[in-house]
Amino acid sequence: MRRIALPILSLLAVACSSEIDEVTFEEINEKVSSEAYNDETAKENNSAEDVDEMALLTSDQKELIFYFQYLTLWKGPHVTEIDKNRKWTTPMILHLDGMITDEYRETVESVISQYNTLFTESDFRITLTEDPDDANASLFFGTKEDVAVVWPDMYAIIKKGNYDGYAKTSSQNSIITATRIWISNPIGALFKHEMGHALGFGHSNHCEGKKSIMCSTVSAASAILPMEANVIRYQYHRDLPHGLSETEIEEVLANIILNER
């Protein structure tokens, strides 16, 4: 990453007047010295802007940025790649619908709690509501055929596929504004995976050994990997905007990481 330093041009404005103001030699020297100081300061500032911040990062920090780009730009399999990161800018308020047992509600609350602990650098949170009118997110638990009744558009996507869950989000200008999640299996890892999609993350390529929760197939052993916990934290960091391109992600995230040292 190399930034282009732009020269700063000083414009000298000359005003014509019928009267001549008296300017002493000392005042002229003071002005010249001040201009020289400003020119030198500008050069120092431009030199600082030329620093390649990626070169200052450790190999682990660089790997984190590459993985951040992979997940937030949906570079993984079975998803459609996007050119800018998408995220919520307001809290997610989730309503539960369908065959929600007390046991499954506890599962949902546990998963939400795990995610909320990762939003340490922002005010973003996921909460539950009993009133669907207050919600900007909905989770429906039921069979694939049940989805045909409540969300026909989603059913058209999942009816011929090998799906146990699905998340469909709405966004505007890279801001996620609403989400609908369908779940047919009470395993907590499935809801955690679909919630990851609802938060703006695609599929992972860390699917051997200890599998990422964002792999295209999940099991009870799937988990949020330590590096993913940081990806989630940085995605919802108050200093990381939505709508960043791959290059902009590299620049902004490298700067955030360096400032945390």
Disulfide bonds with the S-S distance in Angstrom:
Cys207-Cys215 2.09
